[in-house]
Amino acid sequence: MSYSTSRTTGHTGRTTRLLTGALAIAALVAALVALWQTQFRPLTPPGYCWGTWPGGDTRDGGLFQRGVRHRTADERAPTPERPSGHCALSWRGGRGPQAYHQRVTVRLDTGPRGADQRRSWLDGLFAGGGTALPGGLPGFVAAGSGALVLPESCDVDGRPSVVSLTGTFTDSTARAGHPGFPQGSTPEITGKLLIEIANRAINVSSCASGPPLRIPRAPVGDGRDGTDEGVDGRAGDDCAIPALAAGEAKGTGHPATAARSSRGTLRTCAVPSADGRPAIRFAAIGIPRLVALFDGLTGDRPPAPGWRAHGRIEATRALVRADCAGRPTVFALRTGPGRTHTRLDDARVAFPALVDEVARRAGCARLRT
């Protein structure tokens, strides 16, 4: 009996010592964590999208506004060895009637190599239309989307690297998303964010040197001498289709604003259907680095007899490349998903008329006879 009591007492003592040791270790770890938090914690919150945007609230037009919450991020930063990346952000902000749910998606890639896959990728890249970035920057922006081609030194296997940004938000009164941001949905806001992420992409992938990309504070020139580097306000009707407008294009909406830069042209337009979905989307692209995105897609044959261009015209889409006043220019059109139930729904009819009118206004020689 005495032996049993001694054994029980010894077991209890060992348990007490182990528990005491564990508590001491836990207390030491807690003390070290507290010391690190008070003495060695970062001075700024962690950044998002490869460190582009700080995690703190801002009032200066940054990505995050005061009072945001429930932030989530899924991202992979580019590196010199792997110069591609993505970032998907989501957060909530506001209260009551001002409540909103924001999503932002950023990508850095060169697009697929295969022709069909690349055409689909480019259709998505230009789907939002937009105006050319000023200052000769090879990119374009709309209210909630934009894309910018990085310098040639950032090309991968001969294909240009492209940074794209898309922002959408849902407010408390709508089920469908709106393009842009609740604090303001303008090309200027989107352009600022696009330049910030593009500079960060160049930095982390170490693909180019020199000063960071910048958007000029004000356009240069007044747009009357061909040197305007900002949005050309006079070009808002460049995508009008006189040959198709009579009795058929009425009520289809206004084309997107066209833009011109000192390095070439970018004109885009979309004709919506009755339900608001785009029925046709057209682009005329003369900015060299944007034109390079279409290399290898137009072939070496004219789309039809009498064309001074190379490419193809099909029932639902068209793509040709031609010389326009000494400048390589790409003309592209995609139909759907909406329909106007007019001749506009057939790219074989709408595309030649659009090309004729836009080429004429751009000072190009006639592209077909």
C-alpha positions in Angstrom: 0.0 0.0 0.0 2.8 2.4 0.8 4.5 1.7 -2.5 1.3 2.6 -4.4 1.0 5.9 -2.6 4.6 6.9 -3.4 4.1 6.1 -7.1 0.9 8.2 -7.3 2.7 11.1 -5.6 5.6 11.0 -8.0 3.3 10.9 -11.0 1.4 14.0 -9.7 4.7 15.8 -9.2 5.8 15.2 -12.7 2.5 16.4 -14.1 2.7 19.6 -12.1 6.3 20.3 -13.3 5.3 19.7 -17.0 2.3 22.0 -16.6 4.4 24.7 -15.0 7.0 24.4 -17.7 4.4 24.7 -20.5 2.9 27.8 -18.9 6.3 29.4 -18.6 7.1 28.7 -22.3 3.7 30.1 -23.3 4.3 33.2 -21.2 7.7 33.7 -22.8 6.3 33.4 -26.3 3.5 35.9 -25.5 6.1 38.3 -24.1 8.3 38.0 -27.2 5.2 38.6 -29.5 4.2 41.6 -27.5 7.8 43.0 -27.7 7.9 42.5 -31.4 4.5 44.2 -31.9 5.5 47.3 -29.8 9.1 47.6 -31.0 9.5 46.0 -34.4 6.1 46.1 -36.2 6.0 47.7 -39.6 5.3 51.4 -39.7 2.7 50.9 -42.5 0.1 48.3 -43.2 0.9 45.6 -45.7 0.4 46.4 -49.4 -2.0 44.8 -51.8 -1.4 43.8 -55.5 2.3 43.1 -55.3 2.7 46.0 -52.8 1.2 48.6 -55.1 -1.4 49.9 -52.7 -1.1 50.3 -48.9 -3.6 48.6 -46.7 -4.5 51.8 -44.8 -7.5 54.1 -45.6 -6.8 57.1 -47.8 -8.5 60.3 -48.8 -6.2 61.2 -51.7 -7.8 59.1 -54.5 -6.0 55.9 -53.5 -7.5 52.4 -53.9 -9.0 52.1 -50.4 -11.3 54.8 -49.0 -12.0 55.4 -45.3 -14.1 52.8 -43.5 -13.4 49.7 -45.8 -13.7 46.3 -44.2 -13.7 42.6 -45.0 -10.8 42.9 -47.4 -9.8 39.7 -49.2 -6.9 39.2 -51.6 -5.8 36.5 -54.0 -2.5 37.4 -55.7 0.7 36.1 -57.3 3.4 38.7 -57.9 5.5 38.7 -61.0 9.2 38.0 -60.7 12.2 38.4 -63.1 12.1 34.6 -63.6 8.3 34.5 -64.1 7.1 37.9 -65.5 3.4 37.3 -65.1 1.0 37.8 -62.2 -2.5 38.4 -61.1 -4.3 40.1 -58.2 -8.0 39.8 -57.2 -9.2 42.1 -54.4 -12.6 42.4 -52.7 -13.8 44.6 -49.9 -16.9 46.2 -48.5 -17.4 49.8 -47.5 -20.0 52.4 -46.5 -23.0 52.0 -44.3 -26.8 51.9 -45.0 -27.7 53.4 -48.3 -24.0 54.1 -49.0 -23.0 50.5 -48.5 -21.1 48.8 -51.5 -19.2 45.7 -52.4 -16.1 46.4 -54.5 -14.0 44.0 -56.7 -10.8 44.8 -58.5 -8.9 42.4 -60.8 -5.4 43.0 -62.1 -3.4 40.9 -64.6 0.0 41.0 -66.1 0.5 38.6 -69.0 1.3 38.3 -72.7 -1.9 36.5 -73.8 -2.2 33.1 -75.5 0.1 32.2 -78.4 -2.5 30.3 -80.5 -4.4 32.5 -83.0 -8.0 31.7 -82.0 -7.2 31.9 -78.3 -5.4 35.2 -78.8 -8.3 36.7 -80.8 -10.6 35.8 -77.9 -8.1 37.3 -75.4 -7.9 40.5 -77.4 -11.7 40.7 -77.7 -11.9 40.6 -73.9 -9.1 43.2 -73.5 -10.8 45.7 -75.8 -14.3 44.8 -74.7 -14.8 47.9 -72.6 -13.6 50.3 -75.3 -12.1 53.4 -73.9 -9.9 56.4 -74.7 -6.2 56.5 -75.3 -3.9 57.3 -72.4 -2.3 60.8 -72.9 1.4 61.4 -73.2 2.0 58.8 -75.8 1.4 55.9 -73.4 0.5 52.7 -75.2 -2.8 52.0 -73.4 -6.4 52.9 -73.0 -8.9 53.4 -70.2 -12.7 53.5 -69.6 -14.8 54.2 -66.5 -13.9 50.8 -64.9 -11.3 49.2 -67.0 -8.0 49.8 -68.8 -4.9 48.2 -70.2 -1.3 49.3 -70.8 1.4 47.7 -72.8 4.8 47.7 -71.0 8.1 48.8 -72.6 9.6 46.5 -75.2 12.2 45.3 -72.8 9.4 43.6 -70.9 8.3 41.4 -73.9 8.3 37.7 -73.3 9.2 35.4 -76.2 8.5 38.3 -78.6 5.0 39.1 -77.2 4.3 42.4 -75.5 3.4 42.2 -71.8 0.1 43.9 -70.9 -1.2 45.1 -67.5 -5.0 45.2 -67.3 -7.2 46.4 -64.6 -10.9 46.0 -64.0 -13.0 47.5 -61.2 -16.7 46.8 -60.5 -18.9 47.5 -57.5 -22.4 46.7 -56.3 -24.3 49.2 -54.3 -27.1 48.7 -51.8 -29.8 49.4 -54.5 -28.6 47.3 -57.4 -28.1 43.7 -58.0 -25.9 44.1 -61.1 -22.4 45.5 -60.8 -21.4 49.0 -62.0 -18.1 49.7 -63.7 -15.5 51.6 -61.7 -15.6 52.7 -58.1 -18.3 54.3 -55.9 -16.1 57.3 -55.2 -16.0 58.1 -58.9 -16.1 56.1 -62.1 -14.0 58.1 -64.7 -11.2 57.2 -67.0 -9.0 59.6 -65.0 -9.4 57.5 -61.8 -8.9 54.2 -63.7 -5.9 55.6 -65.5 -4.2 56.7 -62.3 -4.6 53.2 -60.8 -3.5 51.6 -64.0 -0.2 53.6 -64.1 0.5 52.7 -60.4 0.1 49.0 -61.0 2.1 49.1 -64.2 5.0 50.8 -62.5 4.9 48.2 -59.8 4.9 45.4 -62.3 8.0 46.8 -64.0 9.7 47.2 -60.7 9.1 43.7 -59.3 9.8 42.0 -62.6 12.9 44.2 -63.2 12.2 44.3 -66.9 12.9 48.0 -67.6 14.9 50.9 -66.3 14.4 54.6 -66.4 11.9 57.0 -64.8 8.4 55.7 -63.8 5.5 56.0 -66.2 3.5 59.2 -65.7 0.3 60.7 -67.0 0.8 64.4 -68.0 -1.1 66.8 -65.8 -2.6 68.5 -68.8 -2.9 67.7 -72.5 -0.3 69.3 -74.8 -1.7 71.4 -77.5 -5.3 72.2 -78.3 -6.1 69.4 -80.6 -6.2 71.5 -83.7 -2.6 70.9 -85.0 -2.4 67.2 -84.7 -0.2 67.3 -81.6 -2.8 66.8 -79.0 -1.8 64.1 -76.5 -5.0 64.0 -74.6 -8.6 63.1 -75.5 -9.7 64.6 -78.8 -13.2 65.9 -77.9 -13.9 66.6 -81.5 -13.7 62.9 -82.5 -16.7 61.7 -80.5 -18.6 60.8 -83.8 -15.7 59.0 -85.5 -17.6 55.7 -85.2 -20.8 57.0 -86.7 -21.9 54.9 -89.7 -23.6 57.1 -92.3 -23.9 54.2 -94.8 -25.9 52.2 -92.2 -27.6 54.9 -90.2 -30.6 55.6 -92.3 -33.6 54.0 -90.7 -31.6 51.2 -89.1 -29.2 52.6 -86.5 -31.6 55.0 -84.9 -31.9 54.6 -81.2 -28.8 52.4 -80.9 -27.0 54.9 -78.7 -24.0 57.1 -79.0 -20.5 55.8 -79.8 -17.8 55.9 -77.2 -15.5 58.9 -77.3 -12.6 58.5 -79.7 -9.1 59.5 -78.8 -5.9 60.5 -80.5 -2.3 60.5 -79.2 0.9 61.9 -80.8 2.0 58.3 -81.5 -1.1 57.2 -83.4 -4.8 56.8 -83.1 -7.2 54.8 -81.0 -10.9 55.0 -81.8 -13.5 52.7 -80.3 -17.2 52.5 -80.3 -20.0 50.2 -79.3 -23.6 50.0 -80.5 -25.9 48.6 -77.9 -29.0 46.5 -78.4 -32.4 47.3 -76.9 -31.5 45.4 -73.7 -28.3 47.4 -73.2 -25.9 44.7 -74.2 -23.3 45.5 -77.0 -24.4 44.5 -80.4 -21.2 45.5 -82.1 -17.8 46.7 -80.8 -15.4 48.4 -83.2 -11.8 49.6 -82.7 -9.3 51.4 -85.0 -5.8 51.1 -83.5 -2.8 53.0 -84.7 -0.6 53.1 -81.6 2.5 51.0 -82.4 2.7 49.0 -79.2 -1.0 48.2 -79.2 -0.8 47.2 -82.9 2.0 44.8 -81.9 -0.5 42.8 -79.9 -2.1 41.7 -83.2 1.1 40.5 -84.8 0.6 37.3 -86.7 -3.2 37.4 -86.6 -4.0 39.0 -90.0 -2.1 36.8 -92.4 -0.8 38.0 -95.7 -4.0 38.0 -97.9 -6.7 40.6 -98.4 -10.0 39.9 -96.7 -11.8 40.2 -100.1 -10.9 41.4 -103.6 -10.3 45.1 -103.8 -9.0 45.5 -100.3 -5.7 47.3 -99.6 -5.3 45.4 -96.3 -4.6 41.9 -94.9 -7.0 40.0 -92.7 -10.4 38.3 -92.5 -14.0 39.3 -92.4 -16.5 36.8 -91.0 -20.2 37.0 -90.1 -19.5 37.7 -86.4 -16.1 39.3 -86.4 -13.5 41.0 -88.6 -9.8 41.9 -88.3 -7.6 43.6 -90.9 -4.3 45.4 -90.8 -3.4 48.2 -93.3 -1.1 51.1 -93.8 -2.9 54.3 -92.8 -1.0 57.5 -93.7 2.3 55.7 -93.3 1.3 54.1 -90.0 0.4 50.4 -89.5 -3.2 50.4 -88.3 -5.5 47.5 -87.1 -9.3 47.6 -87.6 -11.3 45.1 -85.6 -15.0 44.4 -85.0 -16.9 41.9 -82.9 -20.7 41.4 -82.9 -22.9 40.3 -80.0 -24.0 39.2 -77.6 -26.8 41.7 -78.1 -28.6 42.2 -81.5 -30.1 45.2 -83.2 -32.0 43.1 -85.8 -30.6 45.2 -88.6 -27.7 45.0 -91.0 -25.4 46.0 -88.1 -25.6 42.5 -86.8 -23.6 41.2 -89.8 -19.9 42.1 -89.6 -19.6 41.5 -93.3 -21.9 44.5 -93.9 -21.1 46.8 -90.9 -17.3 46.4 -90.9 -16.5 47.7 -94.4 -18.8 50.8 -93.9 -17.1 51.5 -90.5 -13.6 51.1 -92.0 -14.4 53.4 -94.9 -15.7 56.2 -92.6 -13.0 56.0 -89.9 -10.2 55.8 -92.5 -11.5 58.8 -94.3 -11.7 60.9 -91.1 -8.2 59.8 -90.1 -6.7 61.0 -93.4 -6.0 57.5 -94.8 -6.1 56.6 -98.4 -9.1 54.5 -99.3 -8.7 50.9 -98.1 -10.9 49.3 -100.7 -12.1 49.9 -104.2 
